[in-house]
Amino acid sequence: MTDTMETITWADFAKVELRVGTVIEVQDFPEARKPAYIILVDFGPEIGLKKSSAQITALYQKEDLVGRQVIGVVNFPTKQIGPHRSECLITGFADADGAVVLAMPERPVANGSKLF
């Protein structure tokens, strides 16, 4: 661990609702400052459908995303991004070129399953 990394408690981590969901719709987001999609994700019956703005256009085509499971933070407050309201944060990692690689389960799990 580096000196700049803040240590959190298990209670802090437990507050973050990292859930799995299936992408059901992807739209272009031409008003975004950086290339992005508006993604609609089904997080299961308890959480429901949530929209997110995601800057993942460098590595993913719209049609390739539909049906994929992703991991999202579902308990952030809604954030206004241009004309859209982002209701969750889809997670990923930057590759060597700065493009976002989505965090996804390695095999299918039930929508709404919590990461722990």
All heavy atoms as an XYZ file, in Angstrom:
891
protein
N       0.842     -1.177      0.000
C       0.000      0.000      0.000
C       0.889      1.243      0.000
O       1.846      1.317      0.744
C      -0.913     -0.028      1.225
C      -1.888      1.114      1.261
S      -3.238      0.925      2.434
C      -2.417      0.729      3.970
N       0.548      2.207     -0.835
C       1.342      3.435     -0.892
C       0.894      4.398      0.188
O      -0.191      4.276      0.751
C       1.181      4.116     -2.264
O      -0.168      4.545     -2.407
C       1.550      3.172     -3.395
N       1.730      5.385      0.464
C       1.420      6.381      1.487
C       0.226      7.254      1.105
O      -0.415      7.827      1.975
C       2.638      7.276      1.745
C       3.760      6.512      2.432
O       3.474      5.504      3.103
O       4.919      6.928      2.283
N      -0.071      7.366     -0.195
C      -1.165      8.236     -0.623
C      -2.524      7.540     -0.602
O      -3.544      8.187     -0.763
C      -0.901      8.767     -2.046
O      -0.786      7.656     -2.930
C       0.354      9.611     -2.090
N      -2.554      6.216     -0.410
C      -3.800      5.482     -0.403
C      -4.450      5.588      0.978
O      -3.823      5.285      1.993
C      -3.565      4.014     -0.745
C      -4.849      3.243     -0.912
S      -4.615      1.498     -1.299
C      -3.540      1.572     -2.714
N      -5.687      6.020      1.002
C      -6.412      6.145      2.264
C      -6.959      4.781      2.676
O      -7.528      4.054      1.872
C      -7.567      7.129      2.116
C      -8.338      7.344      3.379
C      -9.476      8.338      3.221
O      -9.562      8.997      2.177
O     -10.286      8.429      4.153
N      -6.783      4.444      3.926
C      -7.326      3.202      4.458
C      -8.780      3.424      4.839
O      -9.137      4.446      5.417
C      -6.528      2.767      5.712
O      -5.164      2.584      5.335
C      -7.074      1.480      6.291
N      -9.638      2.451      4.484
C     -11.043      2.510      4.877
C     -11.345      1.328      5.789
O     -10.576      0.371      5.858
C     -11.994      2.509      3.664
C     -11.888      1.190      2.872
C     -11.730      3.716      2.772
C     -12.954      1.025      1.807
N     -12.482      1.387      6.442
C     -12.899      0.282      7.307
C     -13.824     -0.643      6.521
O     -14.315     -0.289      5.445
C     -13.663      0.819      8.529
O     -14.896      1.388      8.083
C     -12.843      1.851      9.290
N     -14.064     -1.838      7.085
C     -15.029     -2.748      6.466
C     -16.403     -2.095      6.426
O     -17.161     -2.291      5.474
C     -15.081     -4.080      7.211
C     -13.903     -4.932      6.873
C     -12.830     -5.203      7.670
C     -13.662     -5.612      5.641
N     -11.921     -6.004      7.006
C     -12.431     -6.277      5.745
C     -14.364     -5.718      4.443
C     -11.883     -7.037      4.722
C     -13.824     -6.488      3.427
C     -12.605     -7.130      3.568
N     -16.729     -1.309      7.427
C     -18.022     -0.618      7.454
C     -18.123      0.382      6.301
O     -19.191      0.529      5.692
C     -18.226      0.083      8.795
N     -17.006      1.063      5.970
C     -16.996      1.985      4.828
C     -17.280      1.223      3.537
O     -18.091      1.634      2.719
C     -15.632      2.691      4.693
C     -15.342      3.670      5.807
O     -16.283      4.208      6.407
O     -14.140      3.889      6.069
N     -16.590      0.101      3.353
C     -16.760     -0.700      2.139
C     -18.184     -1.235      2.030
O     -18.769     -1.267      0.941
C     -15.750     -1.846      2.109
C     -15.904     -2.740      0.911
C     -15.547     -2.291     -0.347
C     -16.421     -4.019      1.037
C     -15.697     -3.106     -1.468
C     -16.570     -4.840     -0.076
C     -16.212     -4.377     -1.326
N     -18.760     -1.644      3.144
C     -20.110     -2.209      3.154
C     -21.160     -1.192      2.692
O     -22.242     -1.579      2.232
C     -20.449     -2.733      4.539
N     -20.860      0.091      2.794
C     -21.800      1.132      2.356
C     -21.913      1.222      0.840
O     -22.897      1.721      0.321
C     -21.366      2.498      2.892
C     -21.475      2.642      4.385
C     -20.951      4.006      4.811
C     -20.865      4.122      6.313
N     -20.278      5.411      6.716
N     -20.894      0.754      0.122
C     -20.879      0.842     -1.336
C     -21.673     -0.331     -1.905
O     -21.315     -1.489     -1.696
C     -19.442      0.840     -1.896
C     -19.461      0.963     -3.415
C     -18.623      1.963     -1.273
N     -22.741     -0.023     -2.623
C     -23.582     -1.051     -3.229
C     -23.088     -1.339     -4.645
O     -23.518     -0.709     -5.616
C     -25.049     -0.600     -3.249
C     -25.685     -0.543     -1.889
C     -25.950     -1.917     -1.289
O     -26.187     -2.883     -2.046
O     -25.924     -2.021     -0.051
N     -22.135     -2.259     -4.750
C     -21.619     -2.716     -6.040
C     -22.468     -3.906     -6.457
O     -22.429     -4.960     -5.814
C     -20.154     -3.126     -5.921
C     -19.165     -1.974     -5.872
C     -17.859     -2.409     -5.241
C     -18.928     -1.447     -7.271
N     -23.264     -3.723     -7.505
C     -24.208     -4.751     -7.935
C     -23.992     -5.100     -9.399
O     -23.508     -4.298    -10.191
C     -25.647     -4.258     -7.758
C     -26.021     -3.861     -6.344
C     -26.126     -5.067     -5.427
N     -26.583     -4.685     -4.109
C     -27.699     -5.122     -3.565
N     -28.494     -5.951     -4.207
N     -28.028     -4.730     -2.349
N     -24.397     -6.297     -9.754
C     -24.312     -6.758    -11.135
C     -25.649     -6.480    -11.824
O     -26.704     -6.577    -11.207
C     -23.932     -8.248    -11.162
C     -25.028     -9.134    -11.631
C     -22.740     -8.499    -11.987
N     -25.554     -6.072    -13.082
C     -26.751     -5.833    -13.879
C     -26.482     -6.141    -15.336
O     -25.335     -6.224    -15.762
N     -27.564     -6.307    -16.088
C     -27.456     -6.608    -17.513
C     -27.823     -5.381    -18.329
O     -28.866     -4.760    -18.092
C     -28.390     -7.780    -17.889
O     -28.000     -8.929    -17.134
C     -28.299     -8.104    -19.371
N     -26.971     -5.033    -19.281
C     -27.231     -3.905    -20.175
C     -28.405     -4.284    -21.080
O     -28.367     -5.314    -21.745
C     -25.980     -3.570    -21.018
C     -26.296     -2.466    -22.032
C     -24.819     -3.179    -20.118
N     -29.436     -3.436    -21.081
C     -30.593     -3.729    -21.934
C     -30.778     -2.716    -23.057
O     -31.497     -2.994    -24.016
C     -31.894     -3.888    -21.120
C     -32.237     -2.615    -20.362
C     -31.792     -5.062    -20.169
C     -33.613     -2.660    -19.745
N     -30.110     -1.559    -22.944
C     -30.230     -0.553    -24.002
C     -29.015      0.358    -23.975
O     -28.519      0.701    -22.893
C     -31.510      0.268    -23.780
C     -31.780      1.313    -24.831
C     -33.077      2.067    -24.541
O     -34.152      1.455    -24.647
O     -32.982      3.249    -24.185
N     -28.546      0.741    -25.151
C     -27.408      1.657    -25.266
C     -27.745      2.699    -26.323
O     -28.164      2.359    -27.426
C     -26.116      0.920    -25.674
C     -24.937      1.890    -25.748
C     -25.816     -0.225    -24.720
N     -27.585      3.979    -25.962
C     -27.846      5.078    -26.886
C     -26.611      5.960    -26.984
O     -25.835      6.068    -26.034
C     -29.020      5.931    -26.398
C     -30.322      5.201    -26.274
C     -31.398      6.095    -25.665
O     -31.161      7.229    -25.279
N     -32.602      5.555    -25.573
N     -26.463      6.611    -28.133
C     -25.410      7.611    -28.269
C     -25.712      8.781    -27.337
O     -26.871      9.034    -26.997
C     -25.338      8.125    -29.710
C     -24.794      7.080    -30.669
O     -23.857      6.356    -30.298
O     -25.338      6.991    -31.788
N     -24.678      9.482    -26.929
C     -24.819     10.657    -26.063
C     -24.055     11.804    -26.727
O     -22.968     12.187    -26.295
C     -24.263     10.331    -24.683
C     -24.484     11.379    -23.624
C     -25.245     12.518    -23.835
C     -23.903     11.214    -22.380
C     -25.428     13.462    -22.842
C     -24.067     12.151    -21.368
C     -24.832     13.277    -21.603
N     -24.611     12.361    -27.815
C     -23.889     13.384    -28.580
C     -23.622     14.671    -27.810
O     -22.704     15.409    -28.150
C     -24.797     13.633    -29.792
C     -26.144     13.192    -29.367
C     -25.933     12.074    -28.372
N     -24.399     14.939    -26.756
C     -24.205     16.178    -25.984
C     -23.052     16.076    -24.987
O     -22.663     17.086    -24.391
C     -25.483     16.520    -25.194
C     -26.722     16.680    -26.041
C     -27.501     15.365    -26.196
O     -27.001     14.294    -25.785
O     -28.600     15.404    -26.750
N     -22.510     14.903    -24.780
C     -21.428     14.712    -23.800
C     -20.166     15.448    -24.241
O     -19.873     15.543    -25.431
C     -21.136     13.226    -23.625
N     -19.406     15.946    -23.268
C     -18.134     16.630    -23.567
C     -17.103     15.667    -24.147
O     -16.339     16.018    -25.015
C     -17.573     17.272    -22.303
C     -18.379     18.455    -21.841
C     -17.709     19.137    -20.665
N     -18.624     20.114    -20.105
C     -18.736     20.375    -18.830
N     -17.977     19.746    -17.956
N     -19.582     21.271    -18.407
N     -17.071     14.446    -23.606
C     -16.202     13.379    -24.112
C     -17.122     12.293    -24.656
O     -18.215     12.093    -24.141
C     -15.337     12.811    -22.989
C     -14.344     13.801    -22.422
C     -13.503     13.153    -21.348
C     -12.532     14.152    -20.739
N     -11.741     13.549    -19.666
N     -16.685     11.559    -25.689
C     -17.546     10.522    -26.264
C     -18.072      9.564    -25.193
O     -17.305      9.063    -24.358
C     -16.628      9.801    -27.247
C     -15.593     10.821    -27.613
C     -15.391     11.638    -26.363
N     -19.383      9.340    -25.212
C     -20.018      8.508    -24.190
C     -21.304      7.901    -24.731
O     -21.827      8.333    -25.766
C     -20.315      9.340    -22.944
N     -21.785      6.906    -24.012
C     -23.092      6.310    -24.263
C     -23.989      6.561    -23.053
O     -23.498      6.736    -21.936
C     -22.991      4.784    -24.425
C     -22.215      4.292    -25.608
C     -21.249      3.304    -25.454
C     -22.466      4.747    -26.898
C     -20.541      2.806    -26.530
C     -21.756      4.262    -27.983
C     -20.798      3.292    -27.794
O     -20.096      2.800    -28.866
N     -25.286      6.516    -23.278
C     -26.257      6.408    -22.202
C     -26.652      4.939    -22.170
O     -27.110      4.386    -23.173
C     -27.497      7.303    -22.443
C     -27.099      8.779    -22.446
C     -28.573      7.021    -21.401
C     -26.574      9.291    -21.116
N     -26.463      4.312    -21.036
C     -26.688      2.877    -20.894
C     -27.810      2.647    -19.888
O     -27.807      3.226    -18.802
C     -25.401      2.173    -20.418
C     -24.295      2.389    -21.443
C     -25.645      0.692    -20.172
C     -22.964      1.817    -21.038
N     -28.750      1.774    -20.245
C     -29.817      1.361    -19.344
C     -29.488     -0.056    -18.874
O     -29.289     -0.960    -19.691
C     -31.164      1.396    -20.056
C     -32.396      1.069    -19.209
C     -32.564      2.082    -18.069
C     -33.639      1.031    -20.081
N     -29.416     -0.221    -17.542
C     -28.997     -1.484    -16.947
C     -30.110     -2.016    -16.049
O     -30.684     -1.275    -15.255
C     -27.694     -1.311    -16.124
C     -27.246     -2.627    -15.517
C     -26.587     -0.717    -16.981
N     -30.390     -3.312    -16.175
C     -31.354     -3.994    -15.311
C     -30.600     -4.589    -14.131
O     -29.838     -5.552    -14.300
C     -32.075     -5.090    -16.097
C     -33.073     -5.867    -15.260
O     -33.211     -5.591    -14.043
O     -33.718     -6.777    -15.818
N     -30.807     -4.017    -12.940
C     -30.159     -4.494    -11.724
C     -31.067     -5.416    -10.907
O     -30.863     -5.577     -9.705
C     -29.688     -3.311    -10.866
C     -28.461     -2.634    -11.404
C     -28.559     -1.428    -12.072
C     -27.209     -3.196    -11.251
C     -27.426     -0.793    -12.576
C     -26.068     -2.569    -11.743
C     -26.180     -1.371    -12.404
N     -32.051     -6.019    -11.537
C     -32.901     -6.996    -10.866
C     -34.103     -6.364    -10.196
O     -34.258     -5.142    -10.154
N     -34.994     -7.215     -9.645
C     -36.271     -6.723     -9.118
C     -36.159     -5.797     -7.910
O     -36.986     -4.901     -7.747
C     -37.029     -8.007     -8.758
C     -35.995     -9.080     -8.665
C     -34.868     -8.663     -9.569
N     -35.150     -5.955     -7.082
C     -35.009     -5.109     -5.887
C     -34.600     -3.681     -6.245
O     -35.082     -2.720     -5.668
C     -33.971     -5.727     -4.948
C     -33.757     -4.947     -3.668
C     -32.640     -5.536     -2.807
O     -32.380     -6.750     -2.881
O     -32.029     -4.746     -2.066
N     -33.713     -3.535     -7.221
C     -33.157     -2.225     -7.582
C     -33.815     -1.672     -8.836
O     -34.072     -0.476     -8.944
C     -31.628     -2.324     -7.750
C     -31.006     -2.719     -6.411
C     -31.031     -1.015     -8.254
C     -29.598     -3.201     -6.485
N     -34.067     -2.510     -9.809
C     -34.741     -2.100    -11.037
C     -33.785     -1.588    -12.098
O     -32.593     -1.895    -12.100
N     -34.329     -0.775    -12.999
C     -33.575     -0.222    -14.122
C     -32.914      1.084    -13.708
O     -33.541      1.920    -13.052
C     -34.505      0.029    -15.308
C     -35.293     -1.165    -15.838
C     -36.217     -0.730    -16.959
C     -34.357     -2.263    -16.306
N     -31.669      1.252    -14.126
C     -30.949      2.498    -13.857
C     -30.172      2.891    -15.105
O     -29.639      2.041    -15.808
C     -29.992      2.358    -12.671
C     -30.721      2.230    -11.339
C     -29.766      2.409    -10.185
C     -30.489      2.423     -8.869
N     -30.930      3.750     -8.468
N     -30.106      4.220    -15.334
C     -29.345      4.767    -16.462
C     -27.997      5.267    -15.983
O     -27.850      5.729    -14.851
C     -30.089      5.941    -17.103
C     -31.229      5.529    -17.967
C     -31.793      6.737    -18.688
C     -32.928      6.317    -19.594
N     -33.482      7.455    -20.321
N     -27.027      5.203    -16.891
C     -25.697      5.711    -16.597
C     -25.088      6.295    -17.857
O     -25.322      5.795    -18.956
C     -24.800      4.582    -16.080
O     -23.510      5.077    -15.759
N     -24.304      7.333    -17.685
C     -23.470      7.845    -18.762
C     -22.118      7.157    -18.627
O     -21.543      7.128    -17.537
C     -23.301      9.358    -18.625
O     -22.303      9.824    -19.497
N     -21.631      6.567    -19.719
C     -20.376      5.821    -19.642
C     -19.468      6.180    -20.811
O     -19.867      6.083    -21.971
C     -20.659      4.321    -19.640
N     -18.246      6.578    -20.488
C     -17.249      6.930    -21.503
C     -16.489      5.669    -21.913
O     -15.318      5.496    -21.593
C     -16.311      8.003    -20.963
C     -17.021      9.304    -20.664
C     -16.106     10.315    -20.005
O     -14.952     10.051    -19.710
N     -16.639     11.491    -19.748
N     -17.172      4.806    -22.657
C     -16.596      3.511    -23.032
C     -16.626      3.295    -24.544
O     -16.490      2.170    -25.011
C     -17.329      2.357    -22.309
C     -18.819      2.374    -22.626
C     -17.089      2.431    -20.807
C     -19.574      1.171    -22.112
N     -16.766      4.373    -25.298
C     -16.918      4.260    -26.749
C     -15.645      3.808    -27.465
O     -15.716      3.296    -28.572
C     -17.380      5.595    -27.356
O     -16.401      6.597    -27.055
C     -18.728      6.017    -26.798
N     -14.478      3.969    -26.844
C     -13.223      3.593    -27.508
C     -13.106      2.085    -27.718
O     -12.561      1.644    -28.729
C     -12.025      4.100    -26.703
N     -13.636      1.302    -26.788
C     -13.459     -0.144    -26.855
C     -14.745     -0.928    -27.111
O     -14.679     -2.129    -27.381
C     -12.820     -0.663    -25.562
C     -11.429     -0.125    -25.232
C     -10.941     -0.695    -23.909
C     -10.453     -0.455    -26.352
N     -15.904     -0.278    -27.002
C     -17.169     -1.001    -27.090
C     -18.118     -0.355    -28.086
O     -18.308      0.864    -28.063
C     -17.851     -1.054    -25.713
C     -16.994     -1.717    -24.658
C     -16.192     -0.963    -23.808
C     -16.976     -3.103    -24.526
C     -15.394     -1.572    -22.856
C     -16.170     -3.722    -23.567
C     -15.393     -2.942    -22.738
O     -14.596     -3.545    -21.795
N     -18.722     -1.174    -28.925
C     -19.782     -0.735    -29.830
C     -21.117     -0.949    -29.122
O     -21.258     -1.879    -28.311
C     -19.753     -1.533    -31.137
C     -18.457     -1.392    -31.907
C     -18.191      0.046    -32.317
O     -19.073      0.726    -32.828
N     -16.976      0.509    -32.077
N     -22.094     -0.118    -29.435
C     -23.405     -0.212    -28.774
C     -23.968     -1.623    -28.833
O     -24.406     -2.171    -27.823
C     -24.400      0.771    -29.393
C     -24.091      2.215    -29.134
C     -25.165      3.128    -29.656
C     -25.269      3.030    -31.165
N     -26.180      4.022    -31.738
N     -23.957     -2.212    -30.027
C     -24.578     -3.527    -30.199
C     -23.848     -4.632    -29.439
O     -24.435     -5.666    -29.097
C     -24.697     -3.893    -31.685
C     -23.394     -3.894    -32.442
C     -22.953     -2.540    -33.007
O     -23.582     -1.507    -32.691
O     -21.969     -2.517    -33.761
N     -22.570     -4.435    -29.121
C     -21.815     -5.430    -28.371
C     -22.090     -5.374    -26.871
O     -21.774     -6.323    -26.146
C     -20.307     -5.257    -28.598
C     -19.910     -5.457    -30.053
O     -20.591     -6.250    -30.742
O     -18.942     -4.825    -30.493
N     -22.657     -4.273    -26.406
C     -22.900     -4.106    -24.973
C     -24.221     -4.710    -24.519
O     -24.329     -5.175    -23.380
C     -22.866     -2.614    -24.614
C     -21.492     -1.966    -24.713
C     -21.621     -0.458    -24.656
C     -20.594     -2.470    -23.601
N     -25.233     -4.705    -25.381
C     -26.549     -5.204    -25.000
C     -26.443     -6.687    -24.650
O     -25.871     -7.477    -25.400
C     -27.583     -4.966    -26.115
C     -28.926     -5.611    -25.773
C     -27.764     -3.476    -26.363
N     -26.939     -7.030    -23.470
C     -26.889     -8.404    -22.995
C     -25.701     -8.718    -22.101
O     -25.672     -9.751    -21.443
N     -24.718     -7.831    -22.049
C     -23.554     -8.050    -21.182
C     -23.886     -7.662    -19.747
O     -24.618     -6.716    -19.503
C     -22.368     -7.185    -21.611
C     -21.657     -7.692    -22.820
C     -20.343     -6.963    -22.941
N     -19.700     -7.321    -24.192
C     -18.405     -7.301    -24.378
N     -17.603     -6.921    -23.413
N     -17.890     -7.632    -25.523
N     -23.287     -8.381    -18.832
C     -23.410     -8.002    -17.433
C     -22.263     -7.066    -17.065
O     -21.134     -7.251    -17.521
C     -23.401     -9.227    -16.527
C     -24.701    -10.011    -16.610
C     -24.831    -11.006    -15.484
O     -23.971    -11.848    -15.289
N     -25.929    -10.896    -14.743
N     -22.586     -6.069    -16.252
C     -21.607     -5.086    -15.792
C     -21.733     -4.956    -14.279
O     -22.706     -5.411    -13.686
C     -21.820     -3.712    -16.470
C     -21.540     -3.786    -17.959
C     -23.215     -3.177    -16.217
N     -20.760     -4.314    -13.674
C     -20.789     -4.048    -12.239
C     -20.950     -2.546    -12.056
O     -20.191     -1.761    -12.624
C     -19.504     -4.544    -11.552
C     -19.362     -6.057    -11.759
C     -19.508     -4.188    -10.068
C     -18.016     -6.617    -11.375
N     -21.956     -2.170    -11.271
C     -22.220     -0.758    -11.070
C     -22.416     -0.410     -9.609
O     -22.849     -1.244     -8.809
N     -22.084      0.830     -9.268
C     -22.399      1.371     -7.944
C     -23.807      1.946     -8.061
O     -24.039      2.851     -8.862
C     -21.395      2.463     -7.520
C     -21.767      3.035     -6.154
C     -19.971      1.927     -7.509
N     -24.729      1.409     -7.272
C     -26.136      1.796     -7.422
C     -26.648      2.703     -6.309
O     -27.808      3.100     -6.343
C     -27.046      0.542     -7.545
C     -26.692     -0.259     -8.786
C     -26.989     -0.320     -6.300
N     -25.804      3.065     -5.354
C     -26.278      3.926     -4.272
C     -25.616      5.302     -4.232
O     -25.605      5.970     -3.205
C     -26.166      3.226     -2.912
C     -24.746      2.899     -2.488
O     -23.866      2.685     -3.310
N     -24.529      2.840     -1.189
N     -25.089      5.759     -5.364
C     -24.669      7.156     -5.486
C     -25.917      8.006     -5.721
O     -26.896      7.513     -6.306
C     -23.754      7.365     -6.700
C     -22.303      7.036     -6.463
C     -21.583      6.356     -7.430
C     -21.648      7.422     -5.317
C     -20.244      6.055     -7.245
C     -20.320      7.128     -5.123
C     -19.614      6.446     -6.082
N     -25.884      9.271     -5.344
C     -27.010     10.133     -5.712
C     -27.040     10.347     -7.227
O     -26.007     10.255     -7.899
C     -26.715     11.448     -4.979
C     -25.281     11.408     -4.622
C     -24.860      9.964     -4.579
N     -28.220     10.619     -7.749
C     -28.368     10.903     -9.171
C     -27.535     12.132     -9.524
O     -27.483     13.094     -8.766
C     -29.849     11.135     -9.514
O     -30.568      9.949     -9.156
C     -30.055     11.421    -10.977
N     -26.874     12.073    -10.701
C     -26.017     13.182    -11.134
C     -26.470     13.656    -12.505
O     -26.638     12.853    -13.423
C     -24.559     12.696    -11.197
C     -23.576     13.775    -11.581
C     -22.157     13.243    -11.518
C     -21.166     14.334    -11.863
N     -19.792     13.850    -11.817
N     -26.666     14.956    -12.632
C     -27.049     15.544    -13.912
C     -25.813     15.658    -14.791
O     -24.821     16.270    -14.414
C     -27.670     16.927    -13.700
C     -28.311     17.514    -14.922
C     -29.630     16.828    -15.272
O     -30.394     16.461    -14.409
N     -29.876     16.669    -16.561
N     -25.863     15.039    -15.966
C     -24.757     15.115    -16.931
C     -25.375     15.598    -18.237
O     -25.995     14.825    -18.960
C     -24.055     13.758    -17.106
C     -23.506     13.280    -15.757
C     -22.942     13.862    -18.142
C     -22.877     11.914    -15.785
N     -25.207     16.890    -18.517
C     -25.875     17.474    -19.678
C     -27.374     17.316    -19.525
O     -27.915     17.520    -18.443
N     -28.063     16.860    -20.568
C     -29.515     16.721    -20.488
C     -29.966     15.406    -19.830
O     -31.156     15.173    -19.679
C     -29.936     16.749    -21.959
C     -28.773     16.174    -22.683
C     -27.557     16.634    -21.920
N     -29.030     14.554    -19.418
C     -29.377     13.247    -18.850
C     -29.045     13.180    -17.366
O     -28.155     13.856    -16.883
C     -28.628     12.132    -19.584
C     -28.994     12.020    -21.022
N     -30.151     11.408    -21.446
C     -28.378     12.448    -22.138
C     -30.226     11.467    -22.762
N     -29.155     12.097    -23.205
N     -29.769     12.316    -16.665
C     -29.518     12.059    -15.245
C     -28.896     10.666    -15.115
O     -29.513      9.688    -15.494
C     -30.806     12.168    -14.450
C     -31.361     13.601    -14.471
C     -32.704     13.728    -13.791
N     -32.692     13.388    -12.386
C     -32.321     14.198    -11.394
N     -31.902     15.409    -11.680
N     -32.382     13.808    -10.149
N     -27.687     10.621    -14.600
C     -26.990      9.360    -14.385
C     -27.366      8.843    -13.004
O     -27.201      9.539    -12.000
C     -25.480      9.565    -14.508
O     -24.813      8.330    -14.499
N     -27.878      7.608    -12.960
C     -28.409      7.043    -11.713
C     -27.498      6.005    -11.080
O     -27.789      5.511     -9.990
C     -29.768      6.395    -11.994
C     -30.766      7.370    -12.577
C     -32.008      6.691    -13.118
O     -31.869      5.661    -13.817
O     -33.102      7.195    -12.834
N     -26.427      5.647    -11.755
C     -25.473      4.671    -11.227
C     -24.127      4.914    -11.899
O     -24.033      5.671    -12.857
C     -25.952      3.241    -11.464
S     -26.102      2.764    -13.197
N     -23.106      4.261    -11.376
C     -21.768      4.368    -11.952
C     -21.349      2.986    -12.428
O     -21.242      2.048    -11.623
C     -20.767      4.872    -10.908
C     -19.300      4.860    -11.340
C     -19.056      5.915    -12.419
C     -18.387      5.089    -10.156
N     -21.153      2.845    -13.730
C     -20.659      1.594    -14.288
C     -19.144      1.575    -14.069
O     -18.457      2.536    -14.390
C     -20.988      1.490    -15.795
C     -22.488      1.647    -16.041
C     -20.466      0.175    -16.367
C     -23.353      0.655    -15.334
N     -18.616      0.485    -13.539
C     -17.208      0.437    -13.155
C     -16.318     -0.125    -14.263
O     -16.762     -0.899    -15.106
C     -17.017     -0.407    -11.882
O     -17.470     -1.735    -12.140
C     -17.771      0.189    -10.701
N     -15.067      0.283    -14.231
C     -14.094     -0.185    -15.201
C     -12.695      0.264    -14.808
O     -12.508      0.910    -13.776
N     -11.747     -0.087    -15.661
C     -10.331      0.217    -15.438
C      -9.769      0.871    -16.687
O     -10.128      0.488    -17.801
C      -9.546     -1.074    -15.167
C     -10.074     -1.862    -14.011
C     -11.051     -2.833    -14.197
C      -9.612     -1.626    -12.735
C     -11.550     -3.566    -13.133
C     -10.103     -2.349    -11.653
C     -11.072     -3.326    -11.856
N      -8.866      1.826    -16.516
C      -8.209      2.450    -17.665
C      -7.095      1.541    -18.168
O      -6.299      1.020    -17.376
C      -7.638      3.805    -17.278
N      -7.043      1.342    -19.491
C      -5.936      0.583    -20.067
C      -4.755      1.532    -20.299
O      -4.794      2.701    -19.907
C      -6.359     -0.178    -21.334
C      -6.664      0.717    -22.527
O      -6.401      1.948    -22.489
O      -7.156      0.181    -23.542
N      -3.697      1.046    -20.927
C      -2.480      1.844    -21.138
C      -2.733      3.109    -21.946
O      -2.018      4.096    -21.800
C      -1.414      0.988    -21.825
N      -3.776      3.100    -22.789
C      -4.103      4.274    -23.600
C      -5.154      5.173    -22.955
O      -5.569      6.165    -23.539
C      -4.604      3.828    -24.977
C      -3.526      3.082    -25.751
O      -2.350      3.470    -25.653
O      -3.880      2.102    -26.438
N      -5.633      4.799    -21.779
C      -6.641      5.584    -21.089
C      -8.074      5.189    -21.431
O      -9.015      5.769    -20.905
N      -8.261      4.202    -22.297
C      -9.602      3.731    -22.630
C     -10.129      2.877    -21.481
O      -9.370      2.163    -20.823
C      -9.579      2.919    -23.921
N     -11.439      2.948    -21.241
C     -12.041      2.217    -20.131
C     -12.378      0.786    -20.539
O     -13.062      0.556    -21.530
C     -13.305      2.940    -19.616
C     -13.997      2.128    -18.528
C     -12.954      4.329    -19.107
N     -11.895     -0.154    -19.734
C     -12.217     -1.574    -19.864
C     -13.224     -1.887    -18.762
O     -12.942     -1.674    -17.579
C     -10.955     -2.453    -19.692
C     -11.316     -3.930    -19.749
C      -9.905     -2.091    -20.729
N     -14.400     -2.354    -19.140
C     -15.456     -2.607    -18.170
C     -15.094     -3.701    -17.178
O     -14.463     -4.693    -17.534
C     -16.747     -3.014    -18.889
C     -17.456     -1.906    -19.646
C     -18.580     -2.481    -20.486
C     -17.990     -0.857    -18.676
N     -15.534     -3.519    -15.925
C     -15.450     -4.577    -14.917
C     -16.709     -5.426    -15.075
O     -17.819     -4.908    -15.056
C     -15.385     -3.972    -13.517
N     -16.512     -6.729    -15.290
C     -17.637     -7.627    -15.529
C     -17.412     -8.939    -14.794
O     -16.263     -9.370    -14.648
C     -17.781     -7.914    -17.027
C     -18.127     -6.691    -17.851
S     -18.339     -7.070    -19.595
C     -16.643     -7.031    -20.154
N     -18.491     -9.605    -14.364
C     -18.304    -10.928    -13.766
C     -17.792    -11.915    -14.815
O     -18.107    -11.768    -15.996
C     -19.699    -11.316    -13.278
C     -20.644    -10.403    -13.965
C     -19.878     -9.188    -14.410
N     -17.006    -12.887    -14.399
C     -16.418    -13.820    -15.357
C     -17.389    -14.907    -15.805
O     -17.109    -15.633    -16.739
C     -15.109    -14.419    -14.837
C     -15.217    -15.233    -13.584
C     -15.315    -16.728    -13.862
O     -15.028    -17.182    -14.974
O     -15.713    -17.426    -12.939
N     -18.544    -15.000    -15.133
C     -19.627    -15.875    -15.584
C     -20.945    -15.274    -15.116
O     -20.951    -14.463    -14.198
C     -19.445    -17.313    -15.097
C     -19.496    -17.501    -13.611
C     -19.171    -18.927    -13.219
N     -17.773    -19.167    -13.559
C     -17.176    -20.336    -13.526
N     -17.825    -21.389    -13.152
N     -15.916    -20.462    -13.854
N     -22.053    -15.642    -15.746
C     -23.339    -15.022    -15.397
C     -23.740    -15.253    -13.943
O     -23.545    -16.334    -13.392
C     -24.336    -15.713    -16.338
C     -23.512    -16.226    -17.469
C     -22.177    -16.578    -16.873
N     -24.285    -14.195    -13.338
C     -24.872    -14.258    -11.995
C     -26.195    -13.506    -12.046
O     -26.465    -12.782    -13.005
C     -23.937    -13.664    -10.907
C     -22.683    -14.497    -10.756
C     -23.580    -12.229    -11.211
N     -27.003    -13.663    -11.024
C     -28.319    -13.016    -10.999
C     -28.168    -11.496    -10.952
O     -27.333    -10.972    -10.204
C     -29.122    -13.493     -9.797
N     -28.972    -10.804    -11.769
C     -28.980     -9.341    -11.701
C     -29.318     -8.901    -10.283
O     -30.195     -9.473     -9.636
C     -30.019     -8.764    -12.663
C     -29.586     -8.847    -14.106
O     -28.411     -9.034    -14.403
N     -30.529     -8.715    -15.014
N     -28.573     -7.902     -9.796
C     -28.767     -7.400     -8.449
C     -27.823     -8.023     -7.439
O     -27.734     -7.555     -6.311
N     -27.091     -9.067     -7.835
C     -26.144     -9.703     -6.904
C     -25.122     -8.663     -6.432
O     -24.635     -7.863     -7.226
C     -25.414    -10.867     -7.576
O     -26.297    -11.902     -7.903
N     -24.829     -8.693     -5.147
C     -23.906     -7.719     -4.565
C     -22.480     -8.262     -4.560
O     -22.247     -9.431     -4.218
C     -24.320     -7.375     -3.133
C     -23.444     -6.292     -2.519
C     -23.938     -5.835     -1.170
C     -22.953     -4.794     -0.658
N     -23.405     -4.120      0.524
N     -21.536     -7.413     -4.944
C     -20.128     -7.755     -4.856
C     -19.710     -7.676     -3.383
O     -20.057     -6.738     -2.692
C     -19.284     -6.777     -5.681
C     -17.807     -7.108     -5.723
C     -17.325     -7.093     -7.156
C     -17.034     -6.136     -4.883
N     -18.998     -8.687     -2.941
C     -18.504     -8.676     -1.556
C     -17.171     -9.348     -1.487
O     -16.679     -9.920     -2.406
C     -19.491     -9.326     -0.582
C     -19.837    -10.747     -0.898
C     -19.133    -11.787     -0.315
C     -20.864    -11.059     -1.773
C     -19.458    -13.100     -0.606
C     -21.190    -12.371     -2.061
C     -20.492    -13.406     -1.487
